[in-house]
C-alpha cells in the first residue's frame, strides 16, 4: 500500500456560532464543538483511508478558550499517524476576529478512527509520510500515545513500550 501525506487528508470546516449552540454564558457548548471536531476528523480519516471510518476514541480534548456567540470557528483536521487499521487525527480549532481577520487557536483535540469494510470489520490503511516539522512531531508523538494507551489497557507490557521508555532513559 502506497504511503500518503497528511496534507492529503487535511479537512477544514468553518462555521458561525449561533444562538441555539451556546450555553447560558453565550459561549459555544463543548458538545457542539466535539461534534464539529468529530465530523472534520472523520472526513480527514476517510480521505486518508478511502474507506468507511468509525470513531474509536477521543484521546485528548483541550478547551483552552471559550468561543463566544457570533464567532467564526474553523476546525482543521489532519491524519497525524496511521497504524494497521487505525488512524490518529489531530484537530486544531481556531477563532477568527471578524473585524481584523486574525485567527487565534482556541482548542485542540486528538481522535482515533478505524477504517472498516461494509460489514464493519477493520481493514488496513495506508501508511503516512509526514512532511513538515509539525507533522513529524505529531507523527512521532502518536506512537508514544498509542503505546501508553495500550499499556494502560493491559494490551502491551510496559517493557515493550520502547518509545515510551526512551523518554525516561
N, C-alpha and C positions, 0 to 999 in steps of 0.2 A: 504494500500500500504506500503510495507516494505521500511524503510529508506536505503539510500545508503551513501557511504563515498565519500568525494571529490577526494580521490586518485583513485577511480573507473572511474572518468571522465577525469583524467589527460591526456592531449594531448601535445605532444612535436613535433614541426616541425623545422627542421634545414635545412638551405639552404645558398647558397652563394649570395652575392650582385653582379650582373652582370652589364655590361656597359649600356644596354638598360633600366635599372631600376634606373638610377641615374639622378640627376639634374646637372646644369652647374658647381656646386662645387664638383662634383663626390661623392655625398652622396645619399643614398637611398631616393627615393621620399617618402614623407609622405603617399601618397595614396597607394603606393605599400605596405608599412608596414601595413596600415589599412586593406588592402585586406588579407594579411597573417594572421593578428590577427583575422579577421572575420572567415577565414577558420578554424583556430585552435579552436576558441571559439565555432563555430558551431559543430565541431566534439565532443568537450567536452560536450556540451549541449545534443547532440544526444546520447552520451554514457550514460549520466545520465538518460535521459527520455526514451530512447529506442523508440523514436518517430521521426517523421519529425519535424524539428525545423526551425524557421524563425527568422531573426534578427529583434528585436523590437526597439532597440535603442543602440546608442553608448553613454554611460553615461559620460565617462571620458576618455581622452587620454592625456598623458603627453609625449611630445617629448623632453626628457631631454638631450639626447646625440645624435649627428649626427652619422650615421652609414656609414662609407666610403666604396667605391668601393672595392670589393675583400674580404670584411669581411664575416666571418661565423656568421650567425644570427640564434639564437634559440628563438622560440616563445613557451612559456609554458602557457597553459590554463587549468583552473580547475573551476568547478562549486563551487561558494562560498556560495550560498543560493538558495533554491528552495521555490517558493511560490505556488499558486494554479496551474497555468499553465505556469508561467514564471520562468526563472532561471537567476540569476546573474552569470556571468562568469568573473573571474579576470584573467588578462593576464599579464605576465611578459616577457619582451624582453631582451635577453642577447646577447652581442657581445663577440666573442671569439678571443683572441690573437692567431694567427696562429702559432707563434713561441713558446710561453710559455704554451699555452693551458688555460691560465687564462680567466675566464669569468667575464665580467663587466655588471651590469644592465644598460641598455640604456634607456628603456622606459617601460611604463605600461599603461594598459587600463582596463576599465570595460564595458562590453557589457551586454545587456539583450536579451535573446532569449525566444520565446514562442513555446511550443510544440503544434502541430496541428495534426488533423486526415487528411485523404486523401482528404477531401473536404475543408480543411483549417480552420476548427472550432477548437478553443483552447480546449485542453484536459488536465486533471490533470496529474501532475508529482509527483514522489516520493519525500518525504522529504529528507533532507540531515543531516547527523550527522558529525559535524566537529571533528577531532581527535587531530591535532597539535595545539599549541598555536597560530600560524599564521592563521590557518584555523578558529579557534574560533574567533579571532579578526576580520577577514574578514566577517565571518558569522554574528556577532553582528552589524558590521557597515553597512552591506547590508540592514538590516531592517530600519536603520536611513535614508539611501539613498533613499529607496523606499518611506518612509513616506514623506521625503522632496519633492520628485518628485510628489507625489500625492497632497500634499498641493499646490505646485506651479501650478499644472494643474487644481486646483479647484475641485479635486475629493475627497479631505479629508479636514475636518475642522481642522484648526491648533490645537484646543483643543483636538482633537482625536489623534494627533501625539504624543503619550505617550513617545516613545523612544527619539524623538527629544526634547521634553520638559524636559526630565530627564537630558539632557546635561546642561541645564541652571538653574536648581533648586538646 
